[in-house]
């Protein structure tokens, strides 16, 4: 197979990019030293995390000048995510650090007054201007397609500025801000989105670049509804994975965190299918992300949990949307007594195919300690260390709160809401108690305290469960979601309670949640991901349409 060279400077999940490149018919050779760059024909620089970290890594390793020479020589070059950001002059993220200066513009942080930051999800990359839809594609980009973005900083689009210098620009809109989603000029092509995580649409972009197909006629002119710009509503499939009584990893689901069959049915662990097969099925149905929550295997020794690592590796070979893994992301001691940091464990999962790691109980403990220090950062927590290395978008906090009803706000020191669902004794107020250990232990700590603390510590997203709603099929806890959304700026994924497509519509209309997650209703085959997205689309909500793999 033809070869493409990939430069990896600890840039997060590069396994998915390798899998995507191989999927479209190419093989990868690694650039391991600056001396390898001149021998590269096609060169790709991926990246996640901080602009300054990226540039300092490239500079310290001696890659900056070889990269510049590669570009000057007219050889194909592609930058992805932070890889595109490196081409600019600089970024607000690290004002003192210089970029490569290939593109005369600077990156700015998204304005968070009216939207979540980071910008996470599926958005456009349109080369059309002034509302007109072009009938030519740029490296496979299509106005009807959506692409996966995850970033806090972007280059604002200034109409005509780069075009006058010979650049072709594709843009996206986030709220009122229009930013650069992709650029091309001569031998250079770079994307702010992740093509390897953008399903068939992203694979098509990668193949077009590697084949050298800069422009081609679109198969047909898309309809106006198909070209609606802006962030889509994300629908996420979640798989609870644990070992059954025979020692096999299975997808399971229960009521109130009880995953065993009821008495009279053998009391065995409920087995709903094989993790890899089910993840692929949901991807093919159009899931925007897939989340694995490992609910037992990591308890004692996550480093030894090679079966889960293998699941990630195998899943990332066929599933080209973001993968999240949760369970056991903490400082640990291996069976031989070796101390393993949370960052090292997260790195194992990123290298195996994960794009994000989810932290649960340990986040509660870290947040409690944060307040005990007077709301001061420790600098060495799992959240802080992983966020510093891979960016806050790589860290998801899984929150498991339950309602505690009170007669009045004065009855508790915790933040309360007035609820439309009174308690068992007619109480009109409640607070949300944080729990740990899969909901088995409650803490004297409320959900607002937790989410504001972890946001300050560097978390990039909240997976907001609800013990009261889990397994109920009665819909999401809208009051909880709105309360949490009002407290933080980072994205929130609504979880627990989905039982039908209408529940997804309800949560997207009644709250400002950034995504919604389903599990049991998908596992049991009551509804498919595609049926949920069709329901949302028919009612005017913007969703990503599934496209067949290239």
C-alpha positions as CSV (number, residue, x, y, z in Angstrom):
1,X,0.0,0.0,0.0
2,X,1.1,3.6,-0.5
3,X,2.7,5.3,2.5
4,X,2.0,8.4,4.6
5,X,4.3,9.6,7.3
6,X,2.8,10.5,10.7
7,X,4.6,12.7,13.3
8,X,3.4,11.8,16.8
9,X,4.6,14.0,19.7
10,X,2.3,12.5,22.4
11,X,-0.8,13.9,20.7
12,X,-3.6,11.9,22.3
13,X,-5.4,9.1,20.4
14,X,-3.3,8.6,17.2
15,X,-4.4,5.0,16.9
16,X,-7.7,6.1,15.5
17,X,-5.9,8.2,12.9
18,X,-3.7,5.2,11.9
19,X,-6.8,3.0,11.6
20,X,-8.5,5.6,9.5
21,X,-5.5,6.0,7.2
22,X,-5.3,2.2,6.8
23,X,-9.1,2.1,6.2
24,X,-8.7,4.3,3.1
25,X,-5.9,2.3,1.6
26,X,-2.6,3.7,3.0
27,X,0.0,2.5,5.4
28,X,1.7,4.6,8.1
29,X,5.3,5.1,8.7
30,X,6.3,7.0,11.9
31,X,8.5,10.1,11.9
32,X,10.7,9.4,14.9
33,X,13.4,12.0,14.5
34,X,13.8,15.3,12.6
35,X,16.1,13.4,10.2
36,X,13.1,11.3,9.1
37,X,11.2,14.3,7.8
38,X,13.1,14.9,4.5
39,X,12.3,11.3,3.4
40,X,8.6,11.8,3.9
41,X,6.4,12.5,0.8
42,X,3.0,12.9,2.5
43,X,3.3,14.2,6.1
44,X,0.5,14.5,8.6
45,X,0.8,16.2,12.0
46,X,-2.1,15.5,14.3
47,X,-2.7,17.0,17.7
48,X,-4.9,17.5,20.7
49,X,-4.3,19.7,23.8
50,X,-2.5,23.0,24.2
51,X,-1.1,25.1,21.4
52,X,2.0,26.0,23.5
53,X,2.6,22.4,24.5
54,X,2.5,21.4,20.8
55,X,4.8,24.1,19.6
56,X,7.3,23.6,22.5
57,X,7.4,19.9,21.8
58,X,8.1,20.4,18.1
59,X,10.7,23.1,18.9
60,X,12.5,21.1,21.6
61,X,12.6,18.0,19.4
62,X,14.0,19.9,16.5
63,X,11.0,19.4,14.1
64,X,10.1,23.1,13.3
65,X,12.7,23.7,10.6
66,X,12.3,20.3,8.9
67,X,8.5,20.8,8.8
68,X,9.0,24.3,7.2
69,X,11.4,22.8,4.7
70,X,8.9,20.0,3.9
71,X,6.2,22.6,3.2
72,X,8.5,24.8,1.1
73,X,9.5,21.8,-1.0
74,X,5.9,21.6,-2.1
75,X,5.3,18.1,-0.6
76,X,1.8,17.2,0.7
77,X,1.3,18.4,4.3
78,X,-1.8,18.0,6.5
79,X,-2.4,19.4,10.0
80,X,-5.2,18.1,12.2
81,X,-6.7,20.0,15.2
82,X,-3.7,21.5,17.0
83,X,-1.8,20.6,13.8
84,X,-3.8,23.3,12.0
85,X,-3.3,25.7,14.9
86,X,0.5,25.3,14.6
87,X,0.4,26.8,11.1
88,X,-0.9,30.2,12.5
89,X,1.2,33.0,13.9
90,X,0.1,32.4,17.5
91,X,-2.7,31.8,19.9
92,X,-4.3,33.4,22.9
93,X,-3.9,30.1,24.7
94,X,-0.1,30.8,24.9
95,X,0.5,34.3,23.7
96,X,4.3,34.1,24.3
97,X,4.7,31.0,22.0
98,X,5.1,31.5,18.3
99,X,3.4,29.3,15.7
100,X,4.9,28.4,12.3
101,X,3.6,31.6,10.8
102,X,2.5,29.9,7.6
103,X,-1.0,31.5,7.9
104,X,-1.1,35.2,8.8
105,X,-3.7,35.1,11.6
106,X,-4.0,34.3,15.3
107,X,-6.2,32.0,17.3
108,X,-8.7,33.3,19.9
109,X,-10.7,31.6,22.6
110,X,-14.4,31.1,22.0
111,X,-16.6,33.6,23.8
112,X,-18.4,31.6,26.5
113,X,-21.1,34.1,27.3
114,X,-23.7,32.2,25.2
115,X,-22.3,28.8,24.7
116,X,-20.3,26.0,26.2
117,X,-16.5,25.9,25.9
118,X,-14.8,23.7,24.7
119,X,-16.7,23.5,21.4
120,X,-17.3,19.7,21.3
121,X,-19.4,18.0,18.7
122,X,-20.4,17.8,15.0
123,X,-20.3,21.0,13.0
124,X,-20.0,22.2,9.4
125,X,-16.9,22.9,7.2
126,X,-18.4,24.8,4.3
127,X,-16.4,26.4,1.5
128,X,-19.5,28.4,0.3
129,X,-19.8,32.1,1.1
130,X,-22.7,34.4,1.3
131,X,-25.2,31.6,1.6
132,X,-24.5,30.1,-1.8
133,X,-23.7,26.4,-2.0
134,X,-20.8,25.5,-4.2
135,X,-21.0,22.4,-6.4
136,X,-17.2,21.8,-5.9
137,X,-15.8,20.0,-2.9
138,X,-12.5,20.8,-1.3
139,X,-10.7,17.6,-0.4
140,X,-14.0,15.8,-0.1
141,X,-15.7,18.3,2.1
142,X,-19.5,18.5,1.5
143,X,-22.0,21.2,2.7
144,X,-24.4,18.4,3.7
145,X,-21.8,16.7,6.0
146,X,-20.9,17.3,9.6
147,X,-17.4,16.9,11.1
148,X,-16.2,16.3,14.7
149,X,-14.6,19.3,16.4
150,X,-13.2,19.5,19.9
151,X,-11.4,22.7,20.8
152,X,-11.5,25.9,22.8
153,X,-9.5,28.1,20.5
154,X,-10.0,28.8,16.8
155,X,-9.1,31.3,14.1
156,X,-11.9,33.8,13.6
157,X,-12.9,34.0,9.9
158,X,-12.2,37.4,8.4
159,X,-14.0,37.6,5.0
160,X,-11.6,37.7,2.1
161,X,-8.4,38.1,4.2
162,X,-6.9,34.7,3.5
163,X,-8.5,34.3,0.1
164,X,-6.6,37.3,-1.2
165,X,-3.4,35.4,-0.3
166,X,-4.4,32.3,-2.2
167,X,-6.0,30.3,0.5
168,X,-9.2,28.4,0.2
169,X,-11.2,28.5,3.4
170,X,-14.0,26.3,4.9
171,X,-15.8,27.7,7.9
172,X,-18.1,26.7,10.7
173,X,-20.3,28.6,13.0
174,X,-20.5,28.3,16.8
175,X,-23.2,30.6,18.2
176,X,-22.5,33.9,16.5
177,X,-18.9,33.2,15.9
178,X,-17.7,32.1,12.4
179,X,-14.3,30.4,12.5
180,X,-11.9,28.5,10.2
181,X,-12.7,24.8,10.0
182,X,-10.3,24.0,7.2
183,X,-7.8,25.7,4.9
184,X,-5.9,24.7,1.7
185,X,-3.3,26.3,-0.4
186,X,-1.0,24.5,-2.8
187,X,0.4,21.4,-1.0
188,X,-1.1,22.4,2.4
189,X,-4.4,21.1,3.8
190,X,-5.3,21.5,7.4
191,X,-8.5,20.9,9.4
192,X,-9.6,22.1,12.8
193,X,-11.9,19.1,13.0
194,X,-10.8,15.4,13.4
195,X,-11.4,13.6,10.1
196,X,-10.5,10.3,11.8
197,X,-13.4,10.8,14.2
198,X,-15.9,12.2,11.7
199,X,-17.3,8.9,10.4
200,X,-17.6,8.4,6.6
201,X,-17.4,12.1,6.0
202,X,-14.0,12.3,7.6
203,X,-12.7,9.2,5.9
204,X,-13.7,10.7,2.6
205,X,-11.6,13.8,3.5
206,X,-8.6,11.8,4.4
207,X,-8.7,9.8,1.3
208,X,-9.1,12.8,-0.9
209,X,-6.0,14.4,0.6
210,X,-3.9,11.3,0.4
211,X,-5.0,10.7,-3.2
212,X,-4.3,14.3,-4.1
213,X,-7.9,15.0,-5.1
214,X,-8.2,18.6,-4.1
215,X,-11.4,19.3,-6.0
216,X,-14.2,17.4,-7.5
217,X,-17.8,17.8,-8.4
218,X,-20.3,17.1,-5.6
219,X,-22.6,14.1,-6.4
220,X,-25.6,16.5,-6.2
221,X,-26.5,19.9,-4.9
222,X,-27.7,19.4,-1.4
223,X,-31.0,20.9,-0.1
224,X,-31.1,23.9,2.1
225,X,-32.1,21.8,5.1
226,X,-29.1,19.5,4.6
227,X,-26.7,22.5,4.7
228,X,-27.8,24.1,8.0
229,X,-24.7,25.4,9.7
230,X,-24.0,25.1,13.4
231,X,-23.5,22.5,16.0
232,X,-25.7,19.4,15.9
233,X,-27.5,17.7,18.7
234,X,-25.2,14.8,19.8
235,X,-26.8,11.4,20.5
236,X,-24.4,9.1,22.4
237,X,-24.7,5.4,23.0
238,X,-23.3,4.2,26.3
239,X,-22.2,0.6,27.1
240,X,-21.8,-0.5,30.7
241,X,-19.1,-3.2,30.5
242,X,-18.3,-5.7,33.3
243,X,-17.2,-9.2,33.8
244,X,-19.9,-11.8,34.1
245,X,-19.7,-14.8,36.4
246,X,-17.7,-16.7,33.7
247,X,-15.1,-14.0,33.5
248,X,-16.1,-12.6,30.1
249,X,-16.6,-8.9,29.4
250,X,-20.2,-8.2,28.5
251,X,-22.5,-5.2,28.0
252,X,-25.0,-5.0,30.9
253,X,-27.6,-2.7,32.2
254,X,-29.8,-2.7,35.3
255,X,-32.2,-0.8,37.4
256,X,-30.6,1.5,40.1
257,X,-27.2,0.1,39.3
258,X,-28.2,-3.6,39.9
259,X,-27.1,-5.5,36.9
260,X,-28.1,-9.0,37.9
261,X,-31.2,-10.8,36.7
262,X,-34.1,-10.8,39.2
263,X,-34.6,-13.8,41.5
264,X,-36.1,-16.7,39.7
265,X,-34.1,-15.8,36.5
266,X,-30.8,-17.2,37.8
267,X,-29.5,-14.0,39.4
268,X,-26.7,-14.0,36.8
269,X,-25.1,-10.8,35.4
270,X,-27.4,-9.5,32.7
271,X,-25.7,-10.1,29.4
272,X,-26.9,-7.8,26.6
273,X,-24.2,-8.5,24.1
274,X,-20.5,-8.2,23.2
275,X,-18.9,-4.7,23.6
276,X,-17.1,-4.5,20.2
277,X,-20.1,-5.8,18.2
278,X,-22.5,-3.5,19.9
279,X,-20.3,-0.5,19.5
280,X,-20.0,-1.1,15.8
281,X,-23.8,-1.6,15.5
282,X,-24.4,1.8,17.2
283,X,-21.8,3.5,15.0
284,X,-23.6,2.1,11.9
285,X,-26.9,3.4,13.3
286,X,-25.4,6.9,13.4
287,X,-24.3,7.3,17.0
288,X,-22.2,10.5,17.4
289,X,-20.1,9.0,20.2
290,X,-19.7,5.7,22.0
291,X,-19.0,5.5,25.7
292,X,-17.6,2.5,27.5
293,X,-18.1,2.5,31.3
294,X,-16.2,-0.3,32.9
295,X,-18.1,-1.0,36.1
296,X,-16.0,-3.7,37.7
297,X,-12.8,-4.7,36.0
298,X,-10.8,-1.7,37.1
299,X,-11.5,-1.9,40.8
300,X,-8.3,-3.6,41.8
301,X,-5.8,-3.2,39.1
302,X,-6.6,-1.2,36.0
303,X,-3.1,-1.7,34.5
304,X,-3.7,-5.5,34.4
305,X,-7.1,-5.0,32.6
306,X,-5.8,-6.0,29.2
307,X,-9.2,-7.3,27.9
308,X,-10.7,-3.7,28.1
309,X,-7.6,-2.3,26.3
310,X,-8.2,-4.9,23.6
311,X,-11.8,-3.9,23.3
312,X,-10.7,-0.3,22.7
313,X,-8.2,-1.4,20.1
314,X,-10.7,-3.6,18.2
315,X,-13.5,-1.0,18.4
316,X,-11.3,1.8,17.1
317,X,-10.6,-0.3,13.9
318,X,-14.2,0.0,12.8
319,X,-15.8,2.8,14.8
320,X,-14.7,6.2,13.5
321,X,-16.4,8.4,16.1
322,X,-15.1,9.5,19.5
323,X,-14.7,6.8,22.1
324,X,-14.8,7.5,25.9
325,X,-13.6,5.0,28.5
326,X,-14.5,5.3,32.2
327,X,-13.5,3.3,35.2
328,X,-10.3,3.2,37.3
329,X,-8.6,6.4,35.9
330,X,-6.7,7.1,39.1
331,X,-3.3,6.7,40.7
332,X,-2.9,3.0,41.3
333,X,-0.5,0.3,42.5
334,X,0.2,-2.6,40.1
335,X,0.3,-6.2,41.3
336,X,4.1,-6.0,41.5
337,X,3.9,-2.9,43.8
338,X,4.8,-0.4,41.1
339,X,3.0,2.9,41.4
340,X,1.1,3.9,38.3
341,X,-0.1,7.4,37.9
342,X,-3.6,8.3,36.6
343,X,-1.8,10.1,33.7
344,X,0.0,6.9,32.7
345,X,-3.2,4.9,32.9
346,X,-5.0,7.5,30.7
347,X,-2.1,7.3,28.2
348,X,-2.6,3.6,27.9
349,X,-6.2,4.1,27.0
350,X,-5.5,6.9,24.6
351,X,-2.9,4.7,22.9
352,X,-5.5,1.8,22.7
353,X,-8.1,3.9,21.0
354,X,-9.9,6.1,23.5
355,X,-10.4,9.8,22.8
356,X,-11.6,10.8,26.3
357,X,-11.3,9.3,29.8
358,X,-14.2,9.5,32.3
359,X,-13.5,9.9,36.0
360,X,-16.1,9.2,38.6
361,X,-15.7,8.6,42.3
362,X,-12.2,10.0,42.4
363,X,-13.4,13.3,41.0
364,X,-15.7,13.6,44.1
365,X,-12.8,13.0,46.4
366,X,-10.6,15.4,44.5
367,X,-13.3,18.1,44.6
368,X,-13.8,17.6,48.4
369,X,-10.1,18.1,48.9
370,X,-10.2,21.1,46.6
371,X,-12.6,22.9,48.9
372,X,-10.7,21.7,52.0
373,X,-7.7,23.6,50.7
374,X,-9.8,26.7,50.3
375,X,-10.8,26.2,46.7
376,X,-7.1,26.0,45.7
377,X,-5.7,23.6,43.0
378,X,-3.4,20.8,44.1
379,X,-1.7,20.6,40.7
380,X,-1.2,16.9,40.8
381,X,-4.7,15.4,40.7
382,X,-5.8,13.0,37.9
383,X,-8.0,15.7,36.4
384,X,-5.2,18.3,36.4
385,X,-2.4,16.1,35.2
386,X,-4.4,14.5,32.3
387,X,-5.9,17.9,31.3
388,X,-2.4,19.5,31.2
389,X,-1.0,16.8,29.0
390,X,-3.9,16.2,26.6
391,X,-6.2,19.2,27.0
392,X,-9.4,19.6,29.0
393,X,-11.5,18.1,26.2
394,X,-10.0,14.7,27.0
395,X,-11.3,14.7,30.6
396,X,-15.0,13.8,31.3
397,X,-16.4,13.8,34.8
398,X,-19.1,11.2,35.4
399,X,-21.4,12.5,38.1
400,X,-23.9,10.2,40.0
401,X,-26.2,12.4,42.1
402,X,-29.5,11.5,43.8
403,X,-32.3,13.8,45.1
404,X,-32.5,14.6,48.8
405,X,-35.8,16.3,49.6
406,X,-36.1,19.1,52.2
407,X,-39.0,21.2,53.4
408,X,-37.2,24.5,52.7
409,X,-33.8,25.8,51.5
410,X,-33.0,26.7,55.2
411,X,-33.2,23.0,56.1
412,X,-29.8,22.3,54.4
413,X,-26.5,24.0,53.8
414,X,-26.5,22.7,50.3
415,X,-27.7,24.4,47.1
416,X,-31.3,23.6,46.6
417,X,-33.9,23.9,43.8
418,X,-37.6,24.3,43.9
419,X,-39.0,21.2,42.2
420,X,-42.1,20.5,40.3
421,X,-41.9,16.9,41.5
422,X,-42.6,17.1,45.3
423,X,-41.0,14.6,47.7
424,X,-42.7,11.7,49.5
425,X,-43.9,14.1,52.2
426,X,-44.9,16.9,49.9
427,X,-41.4,18.6,50.1
428,X,-41.1,21.3,47.4
429,X,-37.3,21.6,47.6
430,X,-34.4,19.2,47.0
431,X,-30.7,19.2,46.7
432,X,-28.6,16.7,44.7
433,X,-26.3,14.6,46.7
434,X,-23.1,13.3,45.1
435,X,-22.4,9.6,45.4
436,X,-19.4,7.4,44.9
437,X,-18.8,3.7,44.3
438,X,-21.5,3.4,41.6
439,X,-24.1,5.1,43.8
440,X,-23.5,2.9,46.8
441,X,-22.2,5.6,49.1
442,X,-23.6,9.1,49.5
443,X,-21.4,12.1,50.4
444,X,-22.2,15.3,52.3
445,X,-21.5,17.2,49.0
446,X,-23.8,18.5,46.4
447,X,-23.6,18.4,42.6
448,X,-23.0,22.2,42.2
449,X,-20.0,22.0,44.5
450,X,-18.7,19.1,42.4
451,X,-19.1,20.5,38.9
452,X,-17.8,23.9,39.7
453,X,-14.7,22.4,41.4
454,X,-13.9,20.0,38.5
455,X,-14.4,22.8,35.9
456,X,-11.8,24.8,37.9
457,X,-9.5,21.8,38.0
458,X,-9.5,21.4,34.2
459,X,-12.3,19.0,33.3
460,X,-13.8,19.6,29.8
461,X,-17.1,17.9,30.0
462,X,-19.7,16.6,32.5
463,X,-21.5,13.2,32.0
464,X,-24.5,14.0,34.2
465,X,-26.2,10.8,35.4
466,X,-29.2,10.7,37.9
467,X,-29.6,7.7,40.2
468,X,-33.3,8.5,40.7
469,X,-33.9,8.3,36.9
470,X,-31.5,5.4,36.0
471,X,-33.4,2.5,34.5
472,X,-36.8,4.3,34.8
473,X,-37.4,4.9,31.1
474,X,-39.3,8.0,32.3
475,X,-37.1,10.7,30.7
476,X,-34.2,12.8,31.8
477,X,-34.2,14.9,35.0
478,X,-34.6,18.3,33.3
479,X,-34.4,20.2,36.6
480,X,-31.0,18.7,37.4
481,X,-29.7,19.4,33.9
482,X,-30.8,23.0,33.9
483,X,-29.3,23.5,37.4
484,X,-25.9,22.2,36.4
485,X,-25.9,24.0,33.1
486,X,-26.5,27.3,34.9
487,X,-23.4,26.7,37.1
488,X,-20.7,25.9,34.6
489,X,-19.5,26.7,31.1
490,X,-18.1,23.4,30.0
491,X,-20.4,21.0,28.0
492,X,-22.9,18.7,29.7
493,X,-24.1,15.3,28.5
494,X,-27.5,14.4,29.8
495,X,-27.8,10.8,31.0
496,X,-30.2,8.4,32.8
497,X,-33.9,7.9,32.1
498,X,-34.1,7.8,28.3
499,X,-36.8,5.4,27.2
500,X,-38.0,6.7,23.9
501,X,-37.0,9.1,21.1
502,X,-39.4,11.8,22.6
503,X,-37.2,12.0,25.7
504,X,-34.3,13.2,23.6
505,X,-36.5,15.8,21.9
506,X,-37.7,16.9,25.4
507,X,-34.2,17.3,26.9
508,X,-32.9,19.2,23.8
509,X,-35.9,21.6,23.9
510,X,-36.3,22.1,27.6
511,X,-32.6,22.4,28.6
512,X,-29.5,23.7,27.0
513,X,-27.7,20.3,27.3
514,X,-24.9,19.8,24.8
515,X,-25.6,16.0,24.2
516,X,-27.9,13.2,25.4
517,X,-27.0,9.6,26.1
518,X,-29.0,6.4,25.8
519,X,-28.2,2.9,27.0
520,X,-30.9,0.4,27.9
521,X,-33.4,1.4,25.2
522,X,-30.8,0.8,22.6
523,X,-29.4,-2.4,24.1
524,X,-32.8,-4.0,24.4
525,X,-33.6,-3.2,20.8
526,X,-36.7,-1.1,21.7
527,X,-35.4,1.8,19.6
528,X,-32.3,2.4,17.4
529,X,-30.0,5.4,17.4
530,X,-31.2,6.1,13.9
531,X,-34.8,6.2,15.0
532,X,-33.9,8.8,17.7
533,X,-32.1,11.0,15.2
534,X,-34.8,10.7,12.6
535,X,-37.3,11.7,15.3
536,X,-35.2,14.8,16.2
537,X,-34.6,15.7,12.5
538,X,-38.3,15.5,11.6
539,X,-39.0,18.0,14.4
540,X,-36.6,20.5,13.2
541,X,-33.6,19.8,15.4
542,X,-30.2,19.7,13.7
543,X,-28.6,16.2,13.8
544,X,-25.8,14.5,11.9
545,X,-27.1,12.3,9.1
546,X,-25.4,8.9,8.8
547,X,-23.3,8.4,5.7
548,X,-22.0,5.1,4.4
549,X,-18.3,4.4,4.9
550,X,-16.1,5.1,1.9
